[in-house]
Amino acid sequence: MEDLEQELSVCETLDLRGLKCPLPVLRTRRHLRDLTSGARIRVETTDPLAVIDIPHFCREDGHQLLSSQPTDGGHAFLIEKA
């Protein structure tokens, strides 16, 4: 139930499928820069290294990784901007 509530509060999805490291992190960082604190985005990737890179990026930049889920052919991350 909590995952569904978190998903519903997402204002947009950032589709980064098909991009390879380091582009998913770089594009996520650039996108978050323009959002207000507390904004949530869903990031979709197909890069296998994103499961390491996106959580690391969130820790380093102070953003909260709310969920990380495998998807068909990739991974989806729910991030709340610090």
C-alpha positions in Angstrom: 0.0 0.0 0.0 2.8 2.4 0.9 4.5 1.8 -2.5 1.3 2.7 -4.3 0.9 5.9 -2.3 4.5 6.8 -3.1 4.0 6.1 -6.8 0.9 8.3 -6.8 2.8 11.2 -5.4 5.3 11.2 -8.3 5.0 14.3 -10.4 6.8 12.9 -13.5 8.8 10.0 -14.9 12.3 10.4 -16.3 12.8 7.8 -19.1 16.5 7.0 -19.3 16.1 3.6 -20.9 18.8 2.8 -23.5 21.4 5.1 -21.9 24.6 3.7 -20.5 26.7 4.7 -17.6 27.3 7.6 -16.6 24.4 9.2 -18.5 21.5 8.0 -16.3 23.1 9.6 -13.2 24.2 12.8 -15.1 20.7 13.3 -16.5 19.0 12.5 -13.2 21.2 15.1 -11.5 20.5 17.7 -14.1 16.8 17.0 -13.9 16.6 17.2 -10.1 18.5 20.5 -10.1 15.5 22.3 -11.5 13.0 20.8 -9.0 12.0 22.0 -5.6 13.0 20.2 -2.4 10.6 17.3 -1.7 9.7 16.8 -5.4 9.6 13.2 -6.4 10.5 11.6 -9.7 10.5 8.1 -11.1 13.6 7.2 -13.0 13.5 4.3 -15.5 16.7 2.8 -16.7 18.0 -0.3 -18.6 21.7 0.2 -17.7 22.6 -2.7 -15.4 25.0 -0.5 -13.5 22.2 1.9 -12.5 21.3 -0.4 -9.6 24.7 0.7 -8.1 25.1 4.2 -9.5 21.6 5.7 -8.8 21.6 4.7 -5.0 25.2 5.9 -4.7 24.3 9.2 -6.4 21.3 9.7 -4.0 23.5 9.1 -1.0 26.2 11.5 -2.2 23.9 14.3 -3.1 21.5 13.8 -0.1 18.4 12.8 -2.0 16.2 10.0 -0.6 15.8 6.8 -2.6 12.3 5.8 -1.7 12.1 2.6 -3.8 14.1 0.6 -6.3 12.3 -2.0 -8.3 13.2 -4.3 -11.2 11.1 -3.7 -14.3 10.8 -5.6 -17.6 14.2 -5.1 -19.1 15.5 -2.6 -16.5 15.0 -0.9 -13.2 12.8 1.9 -11.8 13.8 4.2 -8.9 11.6 6.6 -6.9 13.7 9.6 -5.8 12.7 12.5 -3.5 14.9 15.6 -3.9 16.7 16.8 -0.9 
